[in-house]
């Protein structure tokens, strides 16, 4: 098992998750809420982030308390071999996220400075690799500069989008097939913090102050993510534009938006790439986390150049269906049952419950609930896990 001995401070965690949340992908997801209108859209964004943020906090707290990486904590619920399947699924979804982020970043930067998406994919991918080489514990000063710049430019962008007299304000034209239910919107809002659940412990495990670092990470990510969603929502409704790069072109900021897009893409995708390496090493412990992460980033760059981005919403829902039941079972096992199956190869009862949760999630998606899909599935699977855990043989280390 690869471990990290250096401890990280609160500032590092805050900067890390600020950069993670400040993402073109989050702004783009916010534009999908436009059919609800601004008020209902904001309510859905807030509700989804409350649900996702609570799970984000609990996942990070387990890693902080146990000093284990995210996929190592999953062994608590499923056994050390049972967790390998989730580690592999996490590697695949993180390669997917790395690819998606490079594609969206390259497309947006190319719209501002048309050097070609292949060129921009190589530039963005190269910067991600640089971040990986330096390591996030050594990136505090660089991240402080990048995040400060991003913060200022994003505030400026917010003022431009929400200023009624702005030249970018237009009229959004929606057709009948662009409807989005409130429950589906809540689920889309929860999906982004949910996508971080299989990796948040990769960073809280090294915290000098575990609980405080988890709180800072959760609040920073949640607040900034909400802000990004609202920018996307406002861009679609008030600027009449769902392409944030097109909005930036209308602002008169020249090439400054390039910095927003490039740094936002790099600071977010760094976490995906690094955690892909950590998850892979949890399966093959003789490998190096950093070298593996760099190799997987190269794969993401190649895929970004060769594969077009389609079915984005379905990708988010698939992540939810795989990892929501997994993480709820882990929470119930750790916090309520206080049991640990790490010493077993497989803990079959929880693996069966995960399958039930996956099927339940995919079916609940077809129905309209005011709280989306994640919350009802959480309640059902948590209850089942607790009941089964009380009446089966307790897993022992």
Phi, psi and omega per residue, in radians:
X1 nan 2.289 3.094
X2 -1.461 2.310 -3.125
X3 -2.219 2.823 3.109
X4 -2.072 2.173 -3.043
X5 -1.613 -0.478 -3.113
X6 -1.289 2.474 3.138
X7 -1.710 2.549 -3.087
X8 -1.888 2.575 -3.075
X9 -1.619 2.928 -3.076
X10 -1.056 -0.677 -3.124
X11 -1.048 -0.730 3.140
X12 -1.067 -0.727 -3.140
X13 -1.177 -0.721 3.123
X14 -1.095 -0.814 3.128
X15 -1.130 -0.694 -3.124
X16 -1.031 -0.844 -3.054
X17 -1.436 -0.393 2.970
X18 -1.099 -0.846 3.127
X19 -1.116 -0.601 3.138
X20 -1.152 -0.702 -3.077
X21 -1.365 -0.486 -3.109
X22 -1.391 1.524 -2.918
X23 -2.404 2.452 3.048
X24 -1.082 -0.614 3.136
X25 -1.093 -0.660 3.136
X26 -1.240 -0.687 3.075
X27 -1.097 -0.769 3.122
X28 -1.058 -0.745 3.118
X29 -1.081 -0.649 3.103
X30 -1.072 -0.545 3.132
X31 -1.141 -0.419 -3.125
X32 -1.207 -0.250 -3.096
X33 -1.489 -0.101 -3.036
X34 -0.945 -0.664 -3.139
X35 -1.039 -0.350 3.134
X36 -1.385 -0.277 -2.978
X37 1.497 2.902 -3.009
X38 -1.185 -0.843 -3.054
X39 -1.102 -0.921 3.136
X40 -1.140 -0.600 3.107
X41 -1.096 -0.770 3.127
X42 -1.134 -0.716 3.117
X43 -1.063 -0.774 3.124
X44 -1.105 -0.702 3.124
X45 -1.094 -0.802 -3.138
X46 -1.115 -0.808 -3.105
X47 -1.104 -0.790 3.124
X48 -1.080 -0.667 -3.133
X49 -1.300 -0.494 3.039
X50 -1.125 -0.793 3.116
X51 -1.117 -0.908 -3.123
X52 -1.140 -0.647 -3.130
X53 -1.157 -0.639 3.096
X54 -1.089 -0.785 3.120
X55 -1.158 -0.682 3.083
X56 -0.982 -0.818 -3.124
X57 -1.089 -0.826 -3.095
X58 -1.121 -0.697 3.118
X59 -1.108 -0.779 3.129
X60 -1.144 -0.606 -3.103
X61 -1.182 -0.651 3.104
X62 -1.083 -0.806 3.118
X63 -1.109 -0.704 3.138
X64 -1.118 -0.706 -3.109
X65 -1.288 -0.654 -3.044
X66 -1.641 -0.245 -3.073
X67 1.087 0.555 3.120
X68 -1.935 2.664 3.024
X69 -1.209 2.948 -3.050
X70 -1.005 -0.855 -3.096
X71 -1.283 -0.408 3.014
X72 -1.230 -0.590 3.092
X73 -1.196 -0.485 -3.140
X74 -1.110 -0.413 3.092
X75 -1.068 -0.476 3.115
X76 -0.996 -0.637 -3.085
X77 -1.658 -0.439 -2.946
X78 -2.232 -0.027 -3.060
X79 1.523 2.794 -3.012
X80 -1.243 -0.515 3.045
X81 -1.461 -0.638 3.108
X82 -1.066 -0.563 3.139
X83 -1.278 -0.335 -3.090
X84 -1.101 -0.625 3.113
X85 -1.097 -0.692 3.111
X86 -1.246 -0.601 3.085
X87 -1.089 -0.738 3.111
X88 -1.135 -0.755 3.085
X89 -1.056 -0.645 3.131
X90 -1.198 -0.708 3.083
X91 -1.032 -0.767 -3.121
X92 -1.129 -0.761 -3.128
X93 -1.219 -0.542 3.120
X94 -1.296 -0.619 2.989
X95 -1.091 -0.711 3.075
X96 -1.037 -0.787 3.121
X97 -1.135 -0.723 3.106
X98 -1.023 -0.757 3.122
X99 -1.126 -0.835 -3.125
X100 -1.042 -0.780 -3.095
X101 -1.160 -0.690 3.111
X102 -1.167 -0.712 3.116
X103 -1.066 -0.878 -3.099
X104 -1.156 -0.691 3.109
X105 -1.134 -0.745 -3.135
X106 -1.162 -0.719 -3.141
X107 -1.126 -0.722 -3.115
X108 -1.209 -0.764 3.135
X109 -1.178 -0.612 3.130
X110 -1.171 -0.512 3.104
X111 -1.192 -0.452 -3.129
X112 -1.616 -0.744 3.117
X113 -2.320 1.685 -2.963
X114 -1.300 1.370 3.048
X115 -1.661 -0.061 -3.089
X116 1.769 2.407 -3.081
X117 -1.165 -0.512 3.105
X118 -1.136 -0.788 3.115
X119 -1.050 -0.807 -3.128
X120 -1.186 -0.594 3.074
X121 -1.085 -0.712 3.134
X122 -1.191 -0.695 3.139
X123 -1.153 -0.864 -3.124
X124 -1.115 -0.760 3.111
X125 -1.079 -0.687 3.105
X126 -1.105 -0.678 3.099
X127 -1.182 -0.654 3.083
X128 -1.071 -0.751 3.111
X129 -1.099 -0.671 3.083
X130 -1.060 -0.771 3.098
X131 -1.029 -0.737 -3.131
X132 -1.142 -0.706 3.139
X133 -1.106 -0.738 -3.121
X134 -1.238 -0.655 -3.120
X135 1.448 2.468 -2.976
X136 -1.223 -0.409 3.091
X137 -1.222 -0.372 3.107
X138 -1.731 0.053 -3.045
X139 -1.781 0.106 -3.013
X140 -0.981 -0.835 -3.110
X141 -1.175 -0.778 3.125
X142 -1.121 -0.728 3.100
X143 -1.132 -0.617 3.126
X144 -1.088 -0.751 3.101
X145 -1.153 -0.824 -3.097
X146 -1.110 -0.802 -3.120
X147 -1.158 -0.691 3.103
X148 -1.064 -0.755 3.112
X149 -1.128 -0.795 3.123
X150 -1.081 -0.705 -3.128
X151 -1.057 -0.852 -3.116
X152 -1.112 -0.798 -3.085
X153 -1.192 -0.600 -3.132
X154 -1.271 -0.619 3.039
X155 -1.079 -0.757 3.110
X156 -1.062 -0.754 3.106
X157 -1.089 -0.685 3.125
X158 -1.087 -0.774 3.130
X159 -1.081 -0.689 -3.111
X160 -1.161 -0.759 -3.103
X161 -1.165 -0.705 -3.046
X162 -1.658 0.110 3.085
X163 -1.539 1.993 -3.103
X164 -1.037 -0.451 -3.112
X165 -1.556 0.003 -3.093
X166 -1.152 2.578 -3.135
X167 -1.214 -0.272 -3.093
X168 -1.500 -0.199 -3.077
X169 -1.152 2.276 3.139
X170 -2.432 -2.790 3.136
X171 -2.158 2.099 3.130
X172 -1.361 2.234 3.122
X173 -1.822 2.005 -3.139
X174 -1.892 2.402 3.067
X175 -1.736 2.988 -3.050
X176 -1.094 -0.462 -3.090
X177 -1.541 0.163 -3.128
X178 -1.814 0.318 -3.136
X179 -1.233 2.625 3.085
X180 -2.419 2.154 -3.141
X181 -1.262 2.764 -3.141
X182 -1.102 -0.747 3.134
X183 -1.088 -0.720 3.103
X184 -1.143 -0.607 3.111
X185 -1.169 -0.731 3.083
X186 -1.020 -0.742 -3.134
X187 -1.134 -0.691 3.090
X188 -1.135 -0.605 3.104
X189 -1.224 -0.641 3.118
X190 -1.317 -0.443 -3.017
X191 -1.080 -0.621 -3.077
X192 -1.222 -0.885 3.036
X193 -1.088 -0.566 3.089
X194 -1.077 -0.593 -3.099
X195 -1.150 -0.351 3.132
X196 -1.558 -0.195 -3.060
X197 -0.995 -0.707 -3.109
X198 -1.314 0.178 3.140
X199 -2.507 -0.103 -3.067
X200 -1.075 -0.609 3.137
X201 -1.179 -0.311 3.081
X202 -1.067 -0.362 -3.086
X203 -1.919 -0.670 3.114
X204 -1.243 -0.334 -3.131
X205 -1.101 -0.396 -3.108
X206 -1.781 0.152 -3.030
X207 -1.184 2.385 3.076
X208 -1.202 -0.633 3.077
X209 -2.143 1.635 -2.934
X210 -0.972 -0.917 -3.076
X211 -1.179 -0.799 -3.132
X212 -1.072 -0.727 3.140
X213 -1.129 -0.656 3.122
X214 -1.173 -0.713 3.097
X215 -1.101 -0.832 3.141
X216 -1.063 -0.773 -3.140
X217 -1.070 -0.794 -3.094
X218 -1.153 -0.850 -3.099
X219 -1.161 -0.742 3.141
X220 -1.068 -0.889 -3.117
X221 -1.075 -0.821 -3.043
X222 -1.099 -0.818 -3.100
X223 -1.116 -0.808 -3.103
X224 -1.221 -0.650 3.101
X225 -1.097 -0.741 3.074
X226 -1.027 -0.773 3.120
X227 -1.022 -0.781 -3.141
X228 -1.110 -0.749 3.108
X229 -1.052 -0.762 -3.107
X230 -1.176 -0.632 3.046
X231 -1.052 -0.788 3.110
X232 -1.087 -0.753 3.108
X233 -1.082 -0.810 3.132
X234 -1.137 -0.656 3.104
X235 -1.060 -0.751 -3.122
X236 -1.214 -0.711 -3.048
X237 -1.453 -0.873 -3.000
X238 -1.566 -0.534 3.112
X239 -1.686 -0.137 3.122
X240 1.115 0.521 -3.023
X241 -2.510 2.182 3.112
X242 -1.666 -0.086 3.083
X243 -1.724 1.845 -3.031
X244 -1.135 -0.501 3.088
X245 -1.131 -0.660 3.102
X246 -1.127 -0.665 3.088
X247 -1.095 -0.787 -3.134
X248 -1.070 -0.621 3.113
X249 -1.111 -0.537 -3.110
X250 -1.443 -0.134 -3.026
X251 -1.411 -0.276 -3.093
X252 1.364 0.278 -3.129
X253 -1.477 0.042 3.137
X254 1.171 -2.305 -3.109
X255 -1.577 0.010 3.135
X256 -1.007 -0.656 3.109
X257 -1.007 -0.421 3.070
X258 -1.006 -0.681 -3.135
X259 -1.148 -0.693 3.095
X260 -1.019 -0.889 -3.041
X261 -1.163 -0.811 -3.075
X262 -1.144 -0.914 -3.105
X263 -1.165 -0.662 3.111
X264 -1.097 -0.720 3.135
X265 -1.172 -0.764 -3.079
X266 -1.180 -0.819 -3.081
X267 -1.159 -0.499 3.087
X268 -1.396 -0.829 -3.034
X269 -1.234 -0.434 3.059
X270 -0.951 -0.777 -3.125
X271 -1.122 -0.731 3.111
X272 -1.055 -0.826 -3.075
X273 -1.174 -0.782 -3.131
X274 -1.097 -0.774 -3.113
X275 -1.239 -0.482 3.010
X276 -1.054 -0.719 3.083
X277 -1.146 -0.743 3.133
X278 -1.086 -0.773 -3.140
X279 -1.127 -0.700 -3.140
X280 -1.137 -0.668 3.135
X281 -1.206 -0.468 3.078
X282 -1.157 -0.384 3.068
X283 -1.569 -0.717 -3.120
X284 -2.121 1.463 -2.948
X285 -1.163 -0.209 3.138
X286 -1.412 -0.144 -3.127
X287 -1.463 2.838 3.074
X288 -1.578 2.308 3.133
X289 -1.037 -0.827 -3.061
X290 -1.174 -0.817 -3.123
X291 -1.123 -0.675 3.117
X292 -1.153 -0.742 3.124
X293 -1.069 -0.710 3.116
X294 -1.129 -0.740 3.126
X295 -1.086 -0.735 -3.139
X296 -1.219 -0.532 3.061
X297 -1.149 -0.726 3.077
X298 -1.031 -0.714 3.082
X299 -1.086 -0.730 3.110
X300 -1.085 -0.675 3.105
X301 -1.103 -0.775 -3.139
X302 -1.085 -0.777 3.129
X303 -1.128 -0.663 3.132
X304 -1.090 -0.613 3.135
X305 -1.305 -0.607 -3.000
X306 -1.692 -0.448 -2.973
X307 -1.971 2.206 3.067
X308 -1.319 2.647 3.139
X309 -1.546 2.040 3.069
X310 -2.361 2.898 3.066
X311 0.954 0.781 -3.086
X312 -1.096 -0.792 3.141
X313 -1.080 -0.747 3.140
X314 -1.116 -0.573 3.069
X315 -1.086 -0.772 3.118
X316 -1.108 -0.748 -3.141
X317 -1.164 -0.614 3.105
X318 -1.123 -0.717 3.083
X319 -1.018 -0.784 3.131
X320 -1.076 -0.716 -3.074
X321 -1.214 -0.521 3.127
X322 -1.432 -0.806 -2.941
X323 -1.682 -0.345 3.088
X324 -1.095 -0.944 3.113
X325 -1.106 -0.600 3.118
X326 -1.053 -0.848 -3.034
X327 -1.279 -0.586 3.115
X328 -1.159 -0.714 3.087
X329 -1.081 -0.758 3.113
X330 -1.074 -0.794 3.131
X331 -1.027 -0.824 -3.099
X332 -1.106 -0.737 -3.139
X333 -1.108 -0.746 -3.028
X334 -1.433 -0.855 -3.007
X335 -1.509 -0.655 -3.044
X336 -1.709 -0.888 -3.118
X337 -1.426 -0.405 -3.119
X338 0.926 0.789 3.121
X339 -2.028 2.693 -3.091
X340 -2.394 2.023 -3.134
X341 -1.698 0.252 -3.067
X342 -1.027 -0.517 -3.100
X343 -1.326 -0.198 3.129
X344 -1.659 2.732 3.015
X345 -1.222 -0.901 3.131
X346 -2.346 2.457 2.981
X347 -1.958 1.632 -2.938
X348 -1.028 -0.753 -3.123
X349 -0.934 -0.740 -3.112
X350 -1.321 -0.541 3.057
X351 -1.126 -0.684 3.076
X352 -1.154 -0.730 3.120
X353 -1.112 -0.632 3.088
X354 -1.087 -0.753 3.125
X355 -1.067 -0.720 3.080
X356 -1.060 -0.748 -3.141
X357 -1.137 -0.703 3.114
X358 -1.074 -0.837 3.138
X359 -1.117 -0.724 3.133
X360 -1.075 -0.771 3.140
X361 -1.034 -0.830 -3.104
X362 -1.113 -0.541 3.135
X363 -1.425 -0.676 3.128
X364 -1.123 -0.506 3.108
X365 -0.986 -0.470 -3.080
X366 -1.430 -0.107 -3.140
X367 -1.991 2.688 3.132
X368 -1.605 2.062 3.012
X369 -2.194 2.540 -3.085
X370 -1.164 -0.307 -3.128
X371 -1.890 0.305 3.117
X372 1.316 -2.676 -3.085
X373 -1.796 -0.707 -3.016
X374 -1.029 -0.855 -3.025
X375 -1.093 -0.882 3.110
X376 -1.085 -0.656 3.103
X377 -1.142 -0.702 3.079
X378 -0.953 -0.866 -3.075
X379 -1.086 -0.832 -3.093
X380 -1.102 -0.842 -3.086
X381 -1.206 -0.641 3.090
X382 -1.088 -0.764 3.122
X383 -1.111 -0.795 3.135
X384 -1.100 -0.731 3.140
X385 -1.119 -0.710 -3.136
X386 -1.149 -0.777 -3.134
X387 -1.116 -0.845 -3.139
X388 -1.095 -0.710 -3.128
X389 -1.132 -0.548 3.136
X390 -1.347 -0.435 -3.022
X391 -2.012 0.227 3.021
X392 -2.077 3.001 3.103
X393 -1.118 2.301 -3.118
X394 -1.227 2.296 3.085
X395 -1.179 2.441 -3.137
X396 -2.024 2.614 3.046
X397 -1.202 nan nan
